[in-house]
């Protein structure tokens, strides 16, 4: 037997709610991953070392002109 219109509408609503929840969770995770302040608080030495290495690489690339 086929589904009724109400059943299909309910299934679409559930799917929409699931997608919304997944998108909100993804947004929360992305904000946490890209929050450089939080990473700096956890590992300031590693972040400073990475910035220093990046500066050296950038200056080497620019200095070869």
RODOPA-599128 format. One record per atom (N, C-alpha, C): residue in three letters; x, y, z. Coordinates in steps of 0.2 Angstrom, whole numbers, plus 2048, in hexadecimal, padded with zeros to 3 digits. Atoms other than C-alpha are relative to their C-alpha. Layout:
% RODOPA-599128
ALAXYZ;...
//
This chain:
% RODOPA-599128
UNK8047FA800;UNK800800800;UNK804806800;UNK7FD7F9800;UNK8058127FD;UNK7FF804806;UNK8017FC7FA;UNK80881F80A;UNK7FB8057FE;UNK8057FB801;UNK7FB82C80D;UNK804807800;UNK7FD7FA801;UNK7FF83E80A;UNK802803807;UNK7FE7FE7F9;UNK80084281D;UNK8067FC802;UNK7FA8047FE;UNK80D83481F;UNK8068027FC;UNK7FB7FD804;UNK81783B811;UNK802806803;UNK7FF7FA7FE;UNK81684C818;UNK804800807;UNK7FD8017F9;UNK81B84682A;UNK8077FD7FF;UNK7F9803802;UNK82A83C822;UNK8048067FE;UNK7FC7FA803;UNK83084C819;UNK801805806;UNK7FF7FC7FB;UNK82E856829;UNK8057FD805;UNK7FB8047FC;UNK838849833;UNK8078017FD;UNK7FA800803;UNK845849826;UNK803807800;UNK7FE7F97FF;UNK84685C826;UNK803802807;UNK7FD7FE7F9;UNK84885D839;UNK8077FC801;UNK7F98037FF;UNK856850838;UNK8058047FC;UNK7FB7FC804;UNK85F85A82A;UNK802806804;UNK7FF7F97FC;UNK85D86A835;UNK8057FE806;UNK7FC8027FA;UNK864861844;UNK8077FE7FE;UNK7F9802802;UNK87385A83A;UNK8048067FE;UNK7FD7FA803;UNK87686B832;UNK803804806;UNK7FE7FD7FA;UNK876873844;UNK8067FD803;UNK7FA8047FD;UNK88286684A;UNK8068017FC;UNK7FA7FF804;UNK88E86883C;UNK802808801;UNK7FE7F97FF;UNK88E87B83E;UNK803801807;UNK7FD8007F9;UNK892879851;UNK8077FD7FF;UNK7FA804800;UNK8A086D84D;UNK8058057FC;UNK7FC7FC804;UNK8A787983F;UNK802806804;UNK7FE7FA7FC;UNK8A788884B;UNK8057FE805;UNK7FC8037FB;UNK8B087D858;UNK8077FF7FC;UNK7FA802804;UNK8BD87784B;UNK8048077FE;UNK7FC7FA803;UNK8C1889844;UNK801805805;UNK7FF7FB7FB;UNK8C1892854;UNK808800803;UNK7F88007FF;UNK8D4897855;UNK801802807;UNK7FF7FE7F9;UNK8D289F866;UNK8007FA805;UNK8008067FC;UNK8CD88E86E;UNK8067FC7FF;UNK7FA804801;UNK8DB885866;UNK806804803;UNK7FA7FC7FD;UNK8E789386C;UNK8007FF807;UNK8008017F8;UNK8E189187E;UNK8027F9801;UNK7FE8077FE;UNK8E487E87D;UNK8077FF7FE;UNK7F9802802;UNK8F587E874;UNK8038077FD;UNK7FE7F9802;UNK8FC890873;UNK8077FF7FC;UNK7F9801803;UNK90E88986F;UNK7FF7FD7F9;UNK801803807;UNK90887F860;UNK7FE8057FB;UNK8037FB804;UNK8FE88D859;UNK8068057FE;UNK7FA7FB801;UNK90D89985B;UNK8057FD7FB;UNK7FB803804;UNK91988D853;UNK7FD7FF7F9;UNK803800807;UNK90D88A844;UNK8008077FD;UNK7FF7F9803;UNK90C89D842;UNK8078027FE;UNK7F97FF802;UNK91E89E842;UNK8037FD7FA;UNK7FE804806;UNK921890836;UNK7FD8037FA;UNK8037FD806;UNK91489882A;UNK8038067FE;UNK7FC7F9802;UNK91D8A982B;UNK8067FF7FD;UNK7FA802803;UNK92D8A1827;UNK7FF7FE7F9;UNK801802807;UNK926898818;UNK7FE8067FC;UNK8027FB804;UNK91D8A7812;UNK8058057FE;UNK7FB7FC801;UNK92C8B2814;UNK8057FD7FB;UNK7FB804805;UNK9378A580A;UNK7FD8017F9;UNK803800807;UNK92A8A57FC;UNK8008077FD;UNK8007F9802;UNK9298B87FB;UNK8078027FF;UNK7F97FE801;UNK93C8BA7FD;UNK8037FE7FA;UNK7FD803805;UNK9408B07EE;UNK7FF8047F9;UNK8017FC806;UNK93A8BD7E1;UNK8068037FD;
//
